[in-house]
Amino acid sequence: YRPVLTDLGLAKLAGGGLVTQEGTSMGTPAYMSPEQALGQETDARSDVYSLGILLFELATSRLPFPAKTLAEAIQYHTRTDPPAPRSLRPDLPAELEQVILKAIAKKPGERFPDAGELAAALERVAGTMAAAGTQITSSPTELEGAVSLVTQYQQSLLAARGPSIMEDFAAPSASSEDRIQV
């Protein structure tokens, strides 16, 4: 897998201008850092938190918090401790769990200072696992077995179609009245 993370324009414009105003929040509630959810100033540690939430999701196949709205995000991200990743996936190495929990610490000062430090910690865990011959297998996700409505629609366009039913309807009369036929 090759994950690609993009900034969808919530943080800064290409020219460097801020999109958000101080005291406001923007972003996907499930991945917001506590300071972002509260509309406070953010830095690289806020990005580490969001990456930590993504790591939690990748490691356990679910989000730590079921936040759907900004109000729920504020509640979960600022006041609720996440479940331990190993409580959801016992085969997860303890070292990896520690990295994830440090990345999603509530207080920015308790997180990795930047994504480079988080990456270095993950590389150390990967090295330890490789040396021990430990391998993590994937687990089913909550979306496994989900059916895409878009895919079904696209496939329906390729399927052979029967005769038109429009011939069953009478042609509009030649009167001068406006009519709607449903």
Accessible surface in RSA format (square Angstrom, percent):
REM  Atomic radii and reference values for relative SASA: ProtOr
REM  Chains: A
REM  Algorithm: Lee & Richards
REM  Probe-radius: 1.40
REM  Slices: 20
REM RES _ NUM      All-atoms   Total-Side   Main-Chain    Non-polar    All polar
REM                ABS   REL    ABS   REL    ABS   REL    ABS   REL    ABS   REL
RES TYR A   1   268.31 125.3 191.05 108.7  77.26 201.0 157.35 118.2 110.96 136.8
RES ARG A   2   209.46  87.9 184.19  93.9  25.27  60.2  67.88  92.8 141.58  85.8
RES PRO A   3   106.00  77.3  77.78  70.9  28.22 102.6  88.66  73.2  17.34 107.8
RES VAL A   4   105.89  69.7  75.03  67.9  30.86  74.4  78.20  67.9  27.69  75.1
RES LEU A   5   110.63  61.6  81.74  58.5  28.89  72.6  83.50  58.6  27.13  73.0
RES THR A   6    97.88  69.6  65.74  66.6  32.14  76.6  60.10  80.7  37.78  57.1
RES ASP A   7    94.42  66.1  59.42  59.1  35.00  82.8  43.55 102.5  50.87  50.7
RES LEU A   8   149.71  83.4 117.59  84.1  32.13  80.8 124.27  87.3  25.44  68.5
RES GLY A   9    30.70  37.9   0.00   N/A  30.70  37.9  24.00  65.9   6.70  15.0
RES LEU A  10    64.11  35.7  61.55  44.0   2.55   6.4  61.55  43.2   2.55   6.9
RES ALA A  11    55.75  51.3  45.78  70.6   9.98  22.7  54.48  76.7   1.27   3.4
RES LYS A  12   120.26  58.7 110.20  67.6  10.06  24.0  54.16  48.7  66.10  70.4
RES LEU A  13   107.39  59.8 100.56  71.9   6.82  17.2 102.97  72.3   4.42  11.9
RES ALA A  14   120.67 110.9  69.50 107.3  51.16 116.4  83.36 117.4  37.31  98.8
RES GLY A  15    81.39 100.4   0.00   N/A  81.39 100.4  42.66 117.1  38.74  86.8
RES GLY A  16    46.11  56.9   0.00   N/A  46.11  56.9  27.56  75.6  18.55  41.5
RES GLY A  17    36.97  45.6   0.00   N/A  36.97  45.6  33.58  92.2   3.39   7.6
RES LEU A  18   129.30  72.0 100.15  71.6  29.15  73.3 100.15  70.3  29.15  78.4
RES VAL A  19    54.70  36.0  28.23  25.6  26.47  63.8  32.70  28.4  22.00  59.7
RES THR A  20    41.19  29.3  32.23  32.7   8.96  21.4  12.43  16.7  28.76  43.5
RES GLN A  21   134.58  75.3 126.39  92.4   8.19  19.5  42.23  89.9  92.34  70.0
RES GLU A  22   165.03  94.7 126.69  95.8  38.34  91.3  51.43  99.5 113.61  92.8
RES GLY A  23    56.86  70.1   0.00   N/A  56.86  70.1  27.85  76.4  29.01  65.0
RES THR A  24    69.21  49.2  54.53  55.3  14.68  35.0  56.95  76.5  12.26  18.5
RES SER A  25    27.87  23.6   4.02   5.4  23.86  55.0   2.14   4.6  25.73  36.0
RES MET A  26    78.65  40.7  68.94  45.6   9.71  23.1  64.16  54.5  14.49  19.2
RES GLY A  27    26.83  33.1   0.00   N/A  26.83  33.1   5.69  15.6  21.15  47.4
RES THR A  28    80.81  57.5  72.09  73.1   8.72  20.8  41.20  55.3  39.61  59.9
RES PRO A  29    30.86  22.5  30.86  28.1   0.00   0.0  30.86  25.5   0.00   0.0
RES ALA A  30     8.99   8.3   7.81  12.1   1.17   2.7   7.81  11.0   1.17   3.1
RES TYR A  31    63.49  29.6  62.48  35.5   1.02   2.6  46.51  35.0  16.98  20.9
RES MET A  32     5.15   2.7   4.11   2.7   1.04   2.5   5.15   4.4   0.00   0.0
RES SER A  33     0.00   0.0   0.00   0.0   0.00   0.0   0.00   0.0   0.00   0.0
RES PRO A  34     9.64   7.0   9.64   8.8   0.00   0.0   9.64   8.0   0.00   0.0
RES GLU A  35    12.41   7.1  11.55   8.7   0.86   2.0  10.54  20.4   1.87   1.5
RES GLN A  36    44.98  25.2  43.51  31.8   1.47   3.5  11.09  23.6  33.89  25.7
RES ALA A  37     1.92   1.8   0.00   0.0   1.92   4.4   0.00   0.0   1.92   5.1
RES LEU A  38    84.32  47.0  57.90  41.4  26.43  66.4  61.65  43.3  22.67  61.0
RES GLY A  39     7.79   9.6   0.00   N/A   7.79   9.6   2.51   6.9   5.28  11.8
RES GLN A  40   103.93  58.1  89.67  65.5  14.27  34.0  34.31  73.0  69.63  52.8
RES GLU A  41   154.32  88.6 130.13  98.4  24.19  57.6  53.94 104.3 100.38  82.0
RES THR A  42    66.09  47.0  43.99  44.6  22.10  52.7  13.26  17.8  52.83  79.9
RES ASP A  43    69.77  48.9  53.80  53.5  15.97  37.8  46.52 109.5  23.25  23.2
RES ALA A  44    45.60  41.9  37.46  57.8   8.15  18.5  39.94  56.2   5.67  15.0
RES ARG A  45    77.92  32.7  77.92  39.7   0.00   0.0  11.98  16.4  65.93  40.0
RES SER A  46     5.07   4.3   4.95   6.6   0.12   0.3   1.09   2.3   3.98   5.6
RES ASP A  47    90.94  63.7  89.23  88.8   1.71   4.0  20.37  47.9  70.56  70.4
RES VAL A  48     0.02   0.0   0.02   0.0   0.00   0.0   0.02   0.0   0.00   0.0
RES TYR A  49     0.31   0.1   0.31   0.2   0.00   0.0   0.00   0.0   0.31   0.4
RES SER A  50    31.07  26.3  29.19  39.0   1.88   4.3  21.45  45.7   9.62  13.5
RES LEU A  51    42.12  23.5  41.15  29.4   0.97   2.4  41.83  29.4   0.29   0.8
RES GLY A  52     0.00   0.0   0.00   N/A   0.00   0.0   0.00   0.0   0.00   0.0
RES ILE A  53     0.00   0.0   0.00   0.0   0.00   0.0   0.00   0.0   0.00   0.0
RES LEU A  54    47.45  26.4  47.45  33.9   0.00   0.0  47.45  33.3   0.00   0.0
RES LEU A  55    34.31  19.1  33.54  24.0   0.77   1.9  33.54  23.6   0.77   2.1
RES PHE A  56     0.00   0.0   0.00   0.0   0.00   0.0   0.00   0.0   0.00   0.0
RES GLU A  57    50.22  28.8  48.28  36.5   1.93   4.6  13.46  26.0  36.75  30.0
RES LEU A  58   119.57  66.6  93.71  67.0  25.87  65.0  97.16  68.2  22.41  60.3
RES ALA A  59    11.63  10.7   4.41   6.8   7.21  16.4  11.54  16.3   0.09   0.2
RES THR A  60    11.94   8.5   0.00   0.0  11.94  28.5   0.00   0.0  11.94  18.0
RES SER A  61    18.05  15.3   8.98  12.0   9.07  20.9   9.64  20.5   8.41  11.8
RES ARG A  62    77.19  32.4  73.76  37.6   3.43   8.2  25.40  34.7  51.79  31.4
RES LEU A  63    46.43  25.9  39.35  28.1   7.08  17.8  39.35  27.6   7.08  19.1
RES PRO A  64     4.90   3.6   0.31   0.3   4.59  16.7   0.31   0.3   4.59  28.5
RES PHE A  65     3.60   1.8   3.14   1.9   0.46   1.2   3.19   1.9   0.41   1.2
RES PRO A  66    75.01  54.7  64.31  58.6  10.70  38.9  70.45  58.2   4.56  28.3
RES ALA A  67     7.37   6.8   0.00   0.0   7.37  16.8   0.00   0.0   7.37  19.5
RES LYS A  68   162.18  79.1 135.36  83.1  26.82  63.9 100.24  90.2  61.95  66.0
RES THR A  69    69.99  49.8  65.42  66.3   4.57  10.9  66.71  89.6   3.28   5.0
RES LEU A  70    73.09  40.7  67.65  48.4   5.44  13.7  67.65  47.5   5.44  14.6
RES ALA A  71    74.99  69.0  61.06  94.2  13.94  31.7  66.14  93.1   8.85  23.5
RES GLU A  72    70.07  40.2  67.09  50.8   2.97   7.1  26.18  50.6  43.88  35.8
RES ALA A  73     0.00   0.0   0.00   0.0   0.00   0.0   0.00   0.0   0.00   0.0
RES ILE A  74    44.21  25.2  44.21  32.9   0.00   0.0  44.21  31.8   0.00   0.0
RES GLN A  75    83.03  46.4  82.76  60.5   0.27   0.6  33.60  71.5  49.43  37.5
RES TYR A  76    58.49  27.3  58.49  33.3   0.00   0.0  24.62  18.5  33.86  41.7
RES HIS A  77     0.00   0.0   0.00   0.0   0.00   0.0   0.00   0.0   0.00   0.0
RES THR A  78    33.77  24.0  12.03  12.2  21.74  51.8  13.13  17.6  20.64  31.2
RES ARG A  79   167.58  70.4 131.27  66.9  36.31  86.4  51.86  70.9 115.71  70.1
RES THR A  80    46.56  33.1  42.74  43.3   3.83   9.1  38.37  51.5   8.19  12.4
RES ASP A  81   116.28  81.4  99.32  98.9  16.95  40.1  28.78  67.7  87.49  87.3
RES PRO A  82    27.16  19.8  14.09  12.8  13.07  47.5  14.09  11.6  13.07  81.2
RES PRO A  83    42.57  31.0  30.48  27.8  12.09  43.9  42.37  35.0   0.20   1.3
RES ALA A  84    43.44  39.9  36.35  56.1   7.10  16.1  37.50  52.8   5.94  15.7
RES PRO A  85     0.00   0.0   0.00   0.0   0.00   0.0   0.00   0.0   0.00   0.0
RES ARG A  86    90.67  38.1  84.97  43.3   5.69  13.6  10.40  14.2  80.27  48.6
RES SER A  87    79.88  67.5  40.83  54.5  39.04  89.9  48.58 103.5  31.30  43.8
RES LEU A  88    64.73  36.0  33.31  23.8  31.42  79.0  36.79  25.8  27.94  75.2
RES ARG A  89    20.43   8.6  18.84   9.6   1.58   3.8   9.93  13.6  10.49   6.4
RES PRO A  90   104.77  76.4  91.68  83.6  13.08  47.6  94.06  77.7  10.71  66.6
RES ASP A  91    87.32  61.2  59.65  59.4  27.67  65.4  51.67 121.6  35.65  35.6
RES LEU A  92     1.12   0.6   0.77   0.5   0.36   0.9   0.77   0.5   0.36   1.0
RES PRO A  93    15.52  11.3   6.37   5.8   9.15  33.3  15.52  12.8   0.00   0.0
RES ALA A  94    41.52  38.2  38.98  60.2   2.54   5.8  38.98  54.9   2.54   6.7
RES GLU A  95    78.29  44.9  77.11  58.3   1.18   2.8  30.72  59.4  47.57  38.8
RES LEU A  96    21.28  11.9  21.28  15.2   0.00   0.0  21.28  14.9   0.00   0.0
RES GLU A  97    23.44  13.5  23.44  17.7   0.00   0.0   0.07   0.1  23.37  19.1
RES GLN A  98   119.47  66.8 112.97  82.6   6.50  15.5  40.55  86.3  78.92  59.9
RES VAL A  99    14.07   9.3  12.56  11.4   1.52   3.7  14.01  12.2   0.06   0.2
RES ILE A 100     0.74   0.4   0.74   0.6   0.00   0.0   0.74   0.5   0.00   0.0
RES LEU A 101    63.12  35.2  55.94  40.0   7.18  18.1  56.69  39.8   6.42  17.3
RES LYS A 102    93.39  45.6  86.14  52.9   7.25  17.3  43.62  39.3  49.77  53.0
RES ALA A 103     0.00   0.0   0.00   0.0   0.00   0.0   0.00   0.0   0.00   0.0
RES ILE A 104     3.26   1.9   0.34   0.3   2.93   7.1   0.34   0.2   2.93   7.9
RES ALA A 105    17.11  15.7   8.82  13.6   8.29  18.9  17.11  24.1   0.00   0.0
RES LYS A 106    46.54  22.7  38.36  23.5   8.18  19.5  38.13  34.3   8.41   9.0
RES LYS A 107   134.45  65.6 133.53  81.9   0.92   2.2  81.58  73.4  52.87  56.3
RES PRO A 108    40.28  29.4  40.25  36.7   0.03   0.1  40.25  33.2   0.03   0.2
RES GLY A 109    63.64  78.5   0.00   N/A  63.64  78.5  29.79  81.7  33.85  75.8
RES GLU A 110    97.81  56.2  84.69  64.1  13.12  31.2  42.31  81.8  55.50  45.3
RES ARG A 111     7.62   3.2   0.00   0.0   7.62  18.1   0.00   0.0   7.62   4.6
RES PHE A 112    13.54   6.8  13.54   8.4   0.00   0.0  13.54   8.2   0.00   0.0
RES PRO A 113    77.58  56.5  69.56  63.4   8.02  29.2  70.39  58.1   7.19  44.7
RES ASP A 114    58.90  41.3  58.90  58.6   0.00   0.0  19.19  45.2  39.72  39.6
RES ALA A 115    46.30  42.6  41.28  63.7   5.02  11.4  41.73  58.8   4.58  12.1
RES GLY A 116    49.18  60.7   0.00   N/A  49.18  60.7  37.77 103.6  11.41  25.6
RES GLU A 117    81.75  46.9  80.97  61.3   0.78   1.9   7.07  13.7  74.68  61.0
RES LEU A 118     5.52   3.1   5.52   4.0   0.00   0.0   5.52   3.9   0.00   0.0
RES ALA A 119    47.55  43.7  44.00  67.9   3.55   8.1  46.85  66.0   0.70   1.9
RES ALA A 120    35.07  32.2  31.57  48.7   3.50   8.0  33.65  47.4   1.42   3.8
RES ALA A 121     4.46   4.1   3.36   5.2   1.10   2.5   3.69   5.2   0.77   2.0
RES LEU A 122    46.93  26.1  42.82  30.6   4.11  10.3  43.30  30.4   3.62   9.7
RES GLU A 123   126.95  72.9 116.62  88.2  10.34  24.6  44.59  86.2  82.37  67.2
RES ARG A 124   148.01  62.1 138.67  70.7   9.34  22.2  80.51 110.0  67.50  40.9
RES VAL A 125    13.12   8.6  11.45  10.4   1.67   4.0  13.12  11.4   0.00   0.0
RES ALA A 126    57.13  52.5  50.27  77.6   6.86  15.6  53.62  75.5   3.51   9.3
RES GLY A 127    39.98  49.3   0.00   N/A  39.98  49.3  34.51  94.7   5.47  12.3
RES THR A 128    72.88  51.8  64.84  65.7   8.04  19.2  44.70  60.0  28.18  42.6
RES MET A 129    27.18  14.1  25.84  17.1   1.34   3.2  23.01  19.6   4.17   5.5
RES ALA A 130    78.21  71.9  51.32  79.2  26.89  61.2  60.25  84.8  17.95  47.6
RES ALA A 131    96.45  88.7  50.49  77.9  45.96 104.5  64.06  90.2  32.38  85.8
RES ALA A 132    77.84  71.6  37.30  57.6  40.54  92.2  49.79  70.1  28.05  74.3
RES GLY A 133    65.39  80.6   0.00   N/A  65.39  80.6  35.33  96.9  30.06  67.3
RES THR A 134    62.66  44.6  46.05  46.7  16.61  39.6  33.65  45.2  29.01  43.9
RES GLN A 135   157.68  88.2 131.12  95.8  26.56  63.2  36.10  76.8 121.58  92.2
RES ILE A 136    59.61  33.9  33.38  24.9  26.23  63.2  35.22  25.4  24.38  66.2
RES THR A 137    89.92  64.0  84.30  85.5   5.62  13.4  70.08  94.1  19.84  30.0
RES SER A 138   109.43  92.5  76.15 101.6  33.28  76.7  47.95 102.1  61.48  86.1
RES SER A 139    34.70  29.3  20.18  26.9  14.52  33.5  21.85  46.5  12.85  18.0
RES PRO A 140    98.36  71.7  83.76  76.4  14.60  53.1  88.07  72.7  10.29  64.0
RES THR A 141    74.24  52.8  63.53  64.4  10.70  25.5  56.76  76.2  17.48  26.4
RES GLU A 142   135.72  77.9  98.75  74.7  36.97  88.0  50.10  96.9  85.63  69.9
RES LEU A 143   138.63  77.2 131.26  93.9   7.37  18.5 132.24  92.9   6.38  17.2
RES GLU A 144   122.03  70.1  91.62  69.3  30.41  72.4  47.41  91.7  74.62  60.9
RES GLY A 145    70.66  87.1   0.00   N/A  70.66  87.1  41.65 114.3  29.01  65.0
RES ALA A 146    73.48  67.6  35.77  55.2  37.71  85.8  46.99  66.2  26.49  70.2
RES VAL A 147    98.68  64.9  72.70  65.8  25.98  62.6  75.87  65.9  22.81  61.9
RES SER A 148    55.90  47.2  39.70  53.0  16.20  37.3  38.87  82.8  17.04  23.9
RES LEU A 149   141.02  78.5 132.26  94.6   8.76  22.0 132.51  93.1   8.51  22.9
RES VAL A 150    98.13  64.6  95.33  86.3   2.81   6.8  97.99  85.1   0.14   0.4
RES THR A 151    60.57  43.1  60.57  61.4   0.00   0.0  39.31  52.8  21.26  32.1
RES GLN A 152    89.60  50.1  83.38  60.9   6.22  14.8  30.54  65.0  59.06  44.8
RES TYR A 153   135.26  63.2 129.69  73.8   5.57  14.5  98.42  74.0  36.84  45.4
RES GLN A 154    99.91  55.9  97.10  71.0   2.81   6.7  29.71  63.2  70.21  53.2
RES GLN A 155   110.28  61.7 104.36  76.3   5.92  14.1  35.32  75.2  74.97  56.9
RES SER A 156    51.38  43.4  42.68  57.0   8.70  20.0  41.98  89.4   9.40  13.2
RES LEU A 157    95.09  53.0  71.47  51.1  23.62  59.4  71.79  50.4  23.30  62.7
RES LEU A 158   156.48  87.1 124.23  88.9  32.25  81.1 128.32  90.1  28.16  75.8
RES ALA A 159    59.20  54.4  43.01  66.4  16.19  36.8  53.66  75.6   5.54  14.7
RES ALA A 160   108.54  99.8  67.39 104.0  41.15  93.6  78.82 111.0  29.73  78.7
RES ARG A 161   173.55  72.9 136.36  69.5  37.19  88.6  66.68  91.1 106.87  64.8
RES GLY A 162    62.05  76.5   0.00   N/A  62.05  76.5  31.11  85.4  30.94  69.3
RES PRO A 163   132.19  96.3 106.51  97.1  25.68  93.4 119.70  98.8  12.48  77.6
RES SER A 164    69.86  59.0  43.55  58.1  26.31  60.6  45.95  97.8  23.91  33.5
RES ILE A 165   117.80  67.0 115.20  85.8   2.60   6.3 116.17  83.7   1.63   4.4
RES MET A 166   133.88  69.3 126.11  83.5   7.76  18.5 106.13  90.2  27.75  36.8
RES GLU A 167   156.34  89.8 123.78  93.6  32.56  77.5  52.60 101.7 103.74  84.7
RES ASP A 168   120.27  84.2  84.19  83.8  36.08  85.3  28.42  66.9  91.84  91.6
RES PHE A 169    98.07  49.1  81.86  50.7  16.21  42.2  84.67  51.3  13.39  38.3
RES ALA A 170    81.45  74.9  60.51  93.4  20.94  47.6  71.49 100.7   9.97  26.4
RES ALA A 171    87.93  80.8  60.99  94.1  26.94  61.3  66.96  94.3  20.96  55.5
RES PRO A 172   112.81  82.2  89.56  81.6  23.25  84.5  95.84  79.1  16.97 105.5
RES SER A 173    61.58  52.0  35.92  47.9  25.66  59.1  45.28  96.4  16.30  22.8
RES ALA A 174   112.37 103.3  68.67 106.0  43.70  99.4  80.90 113.9  31.47  83.4
RES SER A 175    56.35  47.6  28.10  37.5  28.25  65.1  38.77  82.6  17.58  24.6
RES SER A 176   119.51 101.0  80.60 107.6  38.91  89.6  57.23 121.9  62.29  87.3
RES GLU A 177   122.51  70.3 103.81  78.5  18.70  44.5  39.61  76.6  82.90  67.7
RES ASP A 178   149.78 104.9 118.64 118.1  31.14  73.6  42.13  99.2 107.64 107.4
RES ARG A 179   157.70  66.2 119.02  60.7  38.69  92.1  46.18  63.1 111.52  67.6
RES ILE A 180   159.58  90.8 126.33  94.1  33.24  80.1 129.62  93.3  29.96  81.3
RES GLN A 181   110.07  61.5  75.81  55.4  34.25  81.6  49.07 104.5  60.99  46.3
RES VAL A 182   169.98 111.9 111.66 101.1  58.33 140.5 136.93 119.0  33.05  89.6
END  Absolute sums over single chains surface
CHAIN  1 A    13001.6      10011.4       2990.2       7904.9       5096.7
END  Absolute sums over all chains
TOTAL         13001.6      10011.4       2990.2       7904.9       5096.7
